[in-house]
């Protein structure tokens, strides 16, 4: 049996299943939502149901079998280290090794903390990343298993985020912050992440076009609650080190990874069907999670069983929890309501009414006092006949007799108010910044750590500013014995970040006691249509769609896109003026894209638009117009592919979209033909674009743009018809050339000519040969490879080159081909058909060929505008070209 066991252990080691499961806890919150409760202690040490938040986080990790935990702490680090050393997790046999890591004082964001983790080399394998305010009973080990299995087949899967389904009005769902997840239902890959907040309210989201194109089915979900539990690969900290713009884990890192086409990394989601998980990220969620714990949604982590603080409570009917050590003094006339917890050594006097509240250890409640939906920390003293509603009372607070504390109030540690105090709603009070004695003693033992009285959510500057403003504040409502500092009650005079989640209006969605009806403000410029669309968007249900669904873009991003396009235009104008090479221009555009963090499609759109707009418009001279197009496309057209991500079908779609909304709409066919001549797009690419449902503009609203989309599509139809006719000619030529000799050389025959023009034909043939020799290499496949051309096909090419342009009244089609610099404007170039024919072509066949070339030429020039047409020297037979009305009706 021993050998079998050792063999099994060896197999597990080979499979990597015995790796130590590591976890990283970011104990700092990096915001100020709990001020002033966190002026003397970090948020992770605030009690919830009489146990520090950090202990609840440790319990959550212990359920998952985590063996090693690194606690990253910056603010109040000595207090955090002391709390860890005194907890049960530091005792032998706890099964979990906890290592507190003190980071530099310059750590101001989660991104800075992750960079510090990378610098120290703390993690050696896949690890669990959580915040220090997590309450969860989810089996994270299952998420780790799924993540590792995915990593075996996809090394680019760097993170798995844990989410839970929740209704829009679920009490644990944050109202100030939420998110929209775009998910692949087959692989659970997160394709796009969009951060939402209460103010300013965002009615639309922007989903990259590439996501809709690459995935036939997606889920757009706004019903997922982010648990802030991430299973990360070991390379995640290095990605933070490589990009110092990553500050927030979700808004910056996740969004940046998903929108970057340079990193090529994947992030997945794990939708937990069972269990509970939530973050105490603001005072509103503090109340919600407290009620969930009392309602036993977090089982087995409940007050009467596995209480993280090590306390023992007796659970009675109605979810009433009384300390079981017989130290609670409870008067017979006291009324303890449902969902209430009373800590040990608490003294509850006569006629006290407590409902849906938590009373900490060693608290005193005077007679006749009413406490409802409130949370009183340890060592607090509440006088007689007081009323406290939906508020948080800090440790050591004294509320003297006949005082009223209405909803939303936060009283910091050791505050004294009363007697007869009457606080306004949402009042915030703290004491003067006296050095925490315990922390000062601990800090004195740390070399160079004598200034650790920095609050969890900022620095002492805020407290000093509050203290400086006290002379102008009337404190008579706080009672004659008060020692409190009154924190600002209204919005700040100058909002530093009006659009971020920490702006004052958005914080109203996060504070305790606030209702959505009170904070919702009507928007002046909103319409009923927008309101309806918003209701549809925020219905809390999952939506699925296919890749050709049109998704509206958020108008808030228009300004950023316009700035990026302006920078692209400036970069290309410098390249045009200074004659940069294509490689140098491409490198500059790639650098600009990385700096702006935009998708490749946006760069291609800007490049195509700039090149099209660079083409000069020539009135009344189609030949000169073709020459202008040729100069731009032959010189700069290949830049479209050199910026990366070659996709000719997308290039045609972008060209169509730009021309449809531009005054250069009549040039679409000529530009497309120029791209075809320069091998930037091929025949198959044009056919694929033509088959895309969106290419005909049917999905667009009726208007000029939709009509222009249809015109472009009709031009494409003409081009495809000519391709088909050319293939048919080649098949007929192959049949006619059967039985002839092989290996014949280049043919100089240009097709059937009028008898009186035979000598001119020879001259033209020679000129054509010389012109072909001078064309760029990109055209060599089209104009110079004539070793296998037949007499008739060579005749077709020469005849097409000599065919005069026919006057039209519709936008120019693809067949208005761009000449090179060596060719004249009166001789447009077309791609030669492939296999050549022998010289011995019948006269009758030549006549048929001439007829086909004439028809092809007429179709080729269909769509040219009247003001750009040339004089017609041919007969009236060519008047069969479609008119403008015909194209529009098509």
ABEGO torsion letter per residue (X at the ends): XAAAAAAAAAAAAAAGAABBBBBBBBABAGBAAAOAAAAABBAAABBBGGBBAAAAAAAAAAAAGBABBBBBBABGAAAAAAAAAABAAABBGAGBBBBBBBBBAABABAAAAAAAAAAAGABABBBBBBBAABBBABBAAAAAAAAAAAAAABAABABBBBBBBBBAABAABBAABBBBBBBBAAAGBBABBBBBBAOBBBABBBBBAAAAAABABBBBBAABBBAGBBBBBAAAAAAAAABAABABAAAAAAAAAAABAAAGBBBBBBBBABEBBBBBABAAAAAAAAAAAAAGAAOABBAABGBAAGBBBBBBBGGBBBBAAGABBBBAABBBBBGBBBBBGBBBBBGBBBBGBBBBBGBBBBBGBBBBGBBBBBGBBBBBGBBBBGBBBBBGBBBBBGBBBBBGBBBBBGBBBOBGBBBBBGBBBBBBBBBBAAAAAAAAABBGAABABBBAAEBAAAAAAAAAAAAABBAAAAEAABABBBBBABBBABBABAABAABAAAAAAABBGBBAAAABBBBAABBAAAAAAAAAAAAGBBBBBBAABBBBBBAAAAAAAAAAAAAAAAAAAAAAAAGBBAAAAAAAAAAAAAAAGBBAAAAAAAAAAAAAAABBBBBGBAAAAAAAAAAAAAAAAAAAAAAEGBBAAAAAAAAAAAAAABAAAAAAAAAAAAAAAAGABBAAAAAAAAABAAAAGAABBBEAAAAAAAAAAAAAAAAAAAAAAAAAAAAAAAAAABGBBBGBBBBABAEBBBAAAAAAAAAAAAAAAAAAAABBAAAAAAAABAAABBAAAAAAAAAAAABBBBBBABBBBAABBBBBAABBAABBBBBBBBBBBBABBBAAAAAAAAAAAAAAAAAAABGBBAAABBBBABBAAAAABBBAAAAAAX
